[in-house]
Amino acid sequence: MKKFLLPILLIGGFILTAFTASAADTLTTANGIKYVSIRPGNGVHPTSMQTVKFVYARRSETGRVVESNELGKPISFKVDKNNFIDGLDEIVKHMSEGEKFYCIIPPHLGHGKKGVDGQIAPDATLYYYIEILDVE
């Protein structure tokens, strides 16, 4: 059984200790997003056009935090309104309120061939920790 180690991270004021997850713990969406639930939520999944409030940290392939709103104000967006990358829009539908995920978003659901000038390389795979705080 292959295991991998996820690094320590501060999300929403809680420190997640490193933990191991086997390949059996990793799920994959139809579009290729790989994810592990770190903490279950309350079972309330967001649906199209509902507002989701969340905190996140995006990491590089080496594990370095390159973008985060963990210590700042949570972000809110409407599901399926194309406010963010397609991968975030998709993965929050698999989460429930209060749930924490580690996910790996493939390039075609991230910033694709364009990337983000000076911040995200073209065809980059994105690595996120996400916690849904509220679904309205």
Backbone bond lengths (Angstrom), bond angles and torsions (degrees), N, CA, C in turn:
res aa  C-N    CA-C-N  psi(-1)  N-CA   C-N-CA  omega(-1)  CA-C   N-CA-C  phi
1 M - - - 1.441 - - 1.525 108.58 -
2 K 1.299 116.95 120.18 1.462 121.54 -179.55 1.525 109.54 -78.72
3 K 1.324 116.46 134.23 1.461 121.35 178.49 1.509 108.88 -124.58
4 F 1.333 115.90 151.59 1.444 119.37 174.63 1.508 108.77 -134.39
5 L 1.309 115.36 156.49 1.456 121.96 -175.56 1.514 109.00 -104.76
6 L 1.318 116.17 127.96 1.458 120.85 175.61 1.519 108.11 -99.84
7 P 1.326 118.08 136.80 1.472 121.76 -173.21 1.516 113.54 -72.53
8 I 1.318 115.17 167.14 1.460 122.25 176.14 1.520 108.80 -72.00
9 L 1.343 116.57 140.16 1.454 120.46 -178.05 1.516 109.72 -151.63
10 L 1.307 115.80 142.49 1.461 121.30 175.86 1.515 107.87 -95.01
11 I 1.323 117.14 119.46 1.467 121.64 176.98 1.515 107.68 -131.61
12 G 1.307 116.18 127.37 1.450 120.71 175.43 1.520 113.31 54.59
13 G 1.321 117.62 33.02 1.450 120.66 178.00 1.513 114.30 84.72
14 F 1.329 118.17 0.23 1.453 121.21 179.03 1.516 109.16 -111.69
15 I 1.303 117.00 140.33 1.458 120.08 176.07 1.515 107.53 -94.50
16 L 1.325 114.82 123.90 1.453 120.39 175.32 1.511 107.00 -90.01
17 T 1.305 116.82 122.21 1.451 118.31 177.95 1.521 108.84 -78.51
18 A 1.291 114.91 159.18 1.458 119.27 177.41 1.518 108.06 -60.72
19 F 1.321 116.45 143.06 1.444 119.48 177.62 1.514 108.36 -145.89
20 T 1.314 115.28 161.41 1.452 119.21 177.47 1.514 108.81 -103.56
21 A 1.310 114.49 147.71 1.455 120.73 176.97 1.517 106.68 -135.98
22 S 1.301 116.17 135.24 1.458 119.29 178.87 1.521 109.19 -86.69
23 A 1.303 116.12 168.65 1.465 120.80 176.61 1.528 109.76 -57.75
24 A 1.329 117.40 -30.34 1.466 120.92 179.23 1.530 112.01 -67.98
25 D 1.335 117.49 -23.00 1.468 121.51 178.57 1.522 112.18 -80.36
26 T 1.316 116.87 -18.48 1.454 121.97 -175.61 1.521 109.81 -89.73
27 L 1.327 115.22 126.76 1.457 121.57 177.20 1.521 108.29 -107.51
28 T 1.320 116.36 159.39 1.455 121.52 179.94 1.523 108.68 -134.38
29 T 1.334 116.03 131.54 1.466 120.56 177.07 1.531 109.11 -75.92
30 A 1.321 116.31 168.37 1.464 121.53 178.17 1.527 111.78 -59.52
31 N 1.333 117.44 -29.14 1.464 121.89 -179.81 1.526 113.98 -90.25
32 G 1.346 117.84 0.98 1.449 120.79 173.36 1.514 117.01 99.29
33 I 1.335 119.38 9.34 1.465 120.77 174.90 1.525 108.17 -77.00
34 K 1.315 116.82 126.32 1.468 121.61 176.05 1.526 107.50 -96.67
35 Y 1.348 116.19 138.14 1.452 118.41 -178.21 1.514 112.37 -152.01
36 V 1.333 113.45 154.64 1.461 122.84 175.92 1.517 106.49 -130.85
37 S 1.326 117.03 131.67 1.462 120.63 173.89 1.517 107.70 -81.64
38 I 1.332 115.42 122.22 1.456 121.39 -179.49 1.526 110.64 -88.35
39 R 1.330 115.48 -36.95 1.464 121.43 177.39 1.517 107.55 -145.60
40 P 1.336 117.65 129.32 1.465 119.53 -179.94 1.528 111.61 -69.72
41 G 1.309 114.79 156.03 1.461 120.75 177.13 1.514 110.91 -103.07
42 N 1.325 115.50 -157.43 1.462 120.67 -175.50 1.526 113.66 -92.82
43 G 1.323 117.49 1.98 1.463 120.71 177.98 1.517 114.71 92.57
44 V 1.331 118.45 -6.38 1.465 121.66 179.56 1.530 108.35 -86.93
45 H 1.329 116.64 104.63 1.463 122.25 -178.93 1.530 110.00 -91.16
46 P 1.325 117.43 137.01 1.460 119.52 177.30 1.528 111.21 -68.60
47 T 1.309 115.31 146.85 1.454 121.56 176.60 1.527 108.80 -118.08
48 S 1.298 115.87 172.57 1.456 121.63 -177.41 1.521 111.91 -51.98
49 M 1.331 115.67 132.46 1.458 126.39 176.99 1.527 114.20 73.74
50 Q 1.325 119.09 2.90 1.458 120.17 171.08 1.520 108.24 -78.18
51 T 1.323 116.90 154.98 1.451 121.92 177.90 1.518 109.45 -92.54
52 V 1.331 115.22 131.15 1.460 122.88 178.89 1.522 107.84 -115.04
53 K 1.324 116.63 129.61 1.471 122.03 174.87 1.522 106.49 -107.35
54 F 1.356 116.43 128.47 1.460 119.13 -175.66 1.518 111.97 -148.08
55 V 1.335 114.37 161.71 1.455 122.68 169.45 1.524 106.88 -118.00
56 Y 1.326 115.77 154.12 1.451 119.23 -175.91 1.526 110.73 -152.91
57 A 1.310 113.90 164.30 1.461 121.94 168.88 1.521 106.08 -140.84
58 R 1.323 116.41 127.65 1.461 121.24 174.58 1.518 107.20 -101.43
59 R 1.317 115.21 131.58 1.459 121.11 -177.89 1.521 110.15 -114.34
60 S 1.311 115.10 156.67 1.459 121.01 174.04 1.525 108.60 -80.12
61 E 1.323 116.39 174.04 1.467 120.61 176.95 1.513 111.94 -60.98
62 T 1.323 117.28 -25.10 1.465 121.09 179.87 1.525 112.47 -87.47
63 G 1.341 117.79 -4.06 1.457 121.64 178.41 1.511 115.17 97.97
64 R 1.341 117.60 -2.89 1.468 121.17 179.89 1.530 109.66 -74.15
65 V 1.348 117.28 134.14 1.465 121.11 176.13 1.525 107.95 -70.04
66 V 1.325 116.78 122.91 1.460 120.85 -178.61 1.532 112.02 -111.66
67 E 1.320 116.36 -14.77 1.463 120.64 178.00 1.526 107.70 -161.00
68 S 1.327 116.55 138.59 1.458 119.50 -177.59 1.520 110.57 -162.80
69 N 1.312 115.76 149.93 1.460 120.31 169.53 1.529 110.25 -122.60
70 E 1.318 116.16 21.39 1.466 121.77 -175.57 1.522 113.82 -56.59
71 L 1.306 116.99 -39.60 1.463 119.45 -176.35 1.524 112.02 -98.70
72 G 1.303 115.99 0.49 1.464 120.68 -179.74 1.514 111.54 -110.08
73 K 1.297 114.42 -155.87 1.458 121.91 -178.42 1.533 110.72 -77.42
74 P 1.329 117.67 133.94 1.469 119.76 176.41 1.536 110.62 -60.07
75 I 1.314 115.47 155.64 1.464 122.13 177.83 1.520 108.53 -97.98
76 S 1.319 115.78 142.46 1.461 121.48 174.80 1.519 109.14 -120.43
77 F 1.329 116.05 142.03 1.459 119.90 172.72 1.514 109.83 -153.84
78 K 1.331 115.55 157.72 1.461 121.36 176.55 1.525 108.83 -88.14
79 V 1.314 116.01 130.44 1.454 122.15 179.50 1.534 109.20 -64.25
80 D 1.316 116.17 137.59 1.466 125.00 178.52 1.527 114.24 67.62
81 K 1.315 118.10 19.64 1.461 120.43 178.33 1.529 111.32 -103.62
82 N 1.337 117.70 6.69 1.466 123.49 176.66 1.521 113.68 60.92
83 N 1.338 116.82 38.76 1.459 121.07 176.76 1.524 112.58 -84.48
84 F 1.314 116.80 -21.61 1.458 122.55 -177.11 1.511 108.59 -132.35
85 I 1.320 115.92 -175.28 1.457 119.38 176.97 1.527 109.55 -64.22
86 D 1.321 115.74 153.03 1.462 120.95 -178.25 1.523 112.66 -58.11
87 G 1.342 117.09 -34.97 1.461 120.49 -179.02 1.518 113.31 -63.09
88 L 1.335 118.09 -40.19 1.469 120.32 177.13 1.521 110.62 -69.07
89 D 1.330 116.07 -40.59 1.463 120.14 177.65 1.531 110.47 -58.48
90 E 1.325 115.94 -41.17 1.460 120.34 -178.93 1.523 112.63 -72.78
91 I 1.337 117.49 -46.23 1.467 119.35 -171.89 1.526 112.22 -68.17
92 V 1.334 118.64 -32.54 1.470 118.45 -179.83 1.525 111.70 -64.54
93 K 1.324 117.83 -24.18 1.473 120.58 177.42 1.525 111.56 -70.87
94 H 1.331 116.79 -19.28 1.469 121.34 177.46 1.530 111.52 -89.48
95 M 1.318 116.44 -8.48 1.461 122.04 -177.21 1.520 110.15 -101.50
96 S 1.320 115.60 165.47 1.462 119.91 172.23 1.529 108.83 -125.36
97 E 1.298 115.20 164.68 1.463 121.24 -178.64 1.525 110.27 -54.03
98 G 1.334 116.70 128.72 1.461 122.38 -179.63 1.513 114.43 89.59
99 E 1.319 117.54 -8.20 1.459 121.18 -176.56 1.526 111.39 -81.55
100 K 1.348 115.22 148.14 1.463 122.63 175.84 1.520 108.07 -117.83
101 F 1.324 115.97 133.11 1.465 122.84 179.07 1.517 109.83 -125.28
102 Y 1.316 115.31 149.84 1.461 122.26 161.22 1.513 103.98 -109.85
103 C 1.338 118.48 127.74 1.453 119.69 -178.48 1.521 111.78 -137.85
104 I 1.314 113.27 153.32 1.452 122.13 178.36 1.523 106.70 -118.91
105 I 1.324 115.53 114.84 1.461 121.56 -174.57 1.529 108.76 -102.81
106 P 1.342 116.58 122.10 1.468 119.39 -179.49 1.534 111.59 -69.81
107 P 1.330 117.01 158.54 1.467 121.19 -175.24 1.526 115.17 -53.17
108 H 1.333 118.01 -39.47 1.468 119.36 -176.78 1.534 113.01 -66.84
109 L 1.342 117.65 -15.01 1.472 121.10 176.14 1.528 111.47 -108.61
110 G 1.341 114.99 4.11 1.460 121.23 177.64 1.515 109.83 -105.02
111 H 1.304 115.21 -118.98 1.466 119.76 -178.81 1.525 112.08 -103.31
112 G 1.330 116.98 4.13 1.452 122.32 172.72 1.515 115.15 59.95
113 K 1.315 114.62 -149.84 1.466 121.76 -176.40 1.524 113.06 -70.07
114 K 1.351 117.32 -20.31 1.468 120.40 -179.20 1.517 112.53 -79.73
115 G 1.313 117.54 -36.13 1.457 120.14 -173.63 1.521 110.12 65.68
116 V 1.305 116.97 -163.19 1.465 123.16 175.11 1.517 105.92 -129.30
117 D 1.308 115.85 115.78 1.463 122.85 -172.73 1.527 112.38 -46.26
118 G 1.319 115.00 117.46 1.458 121.58 176.26 1.521 115.02 77.44
119 Q 1.336 118.71 -4.44 1.463 120.41 -177.23 1.524 113.26 -121.42
120 I 1.341 116.36 -44.53 1.465 120.90 -177.32 1.520 107.80 -131.78
121 A 1.316 116.63 123.08 1.465 121.82 -178.46 1.529 111.09 -65.92
122 P 1.311 117.18 153.34 1.467 119.69 173.18 1.531 110.38 -57.64
123 D 1.313 115.72 144.00 1.473 123.02 178.98 1.522 113.48 57.62
124 A 1.325 117.28 31.49 1.467 121.35 -179.94 1.530 111.25 -80.79
125 T 1.326 115.52 138.20 1.465 122.02 169.07 1.518 106.31 -81.73
126 L 1.335 116.93 138.55 1.466 121.73 -176.78 1.522 110.17 -109.72
127 Y 1.333 115.99 140.56 1.461 122.72 -177.68 1.531 107.81 -119.91
128 Y 1.326 117.30 119.59 1.462 121.38 -174.96 1.519 112.21 -128.73
129 Y 1.332 114.78 143.88 1.462 123.06 159.59 1.519 104.20 -104.81
130 I 1.329 117.14 131.99 1.463 121.27 -177.93 1.520 108.16 -135.49
131 E 1.327 116.03 138.56 1.454 121.73 172.87 1.525 108.03 -129.34
132 I 1.322 116.96 122.68 1.472 120.68 175.93 1.519 107.57 -85.04
133 L 1.330 115.65 121.22 1.461 121.23 -179.59 1.513 112.47 -90.81
134 D 1.346 116.28 -33.71 1.471 119.73 -174.95 1.517 110.09 -156.45
135 V 1.329 116.36 146.65 1.462 123.58 173.23 1.518 106.47 -126.51
136 E 1.345 115.84 124.30 1.481 119.94 -179.28 1.506 110.11 -121.61
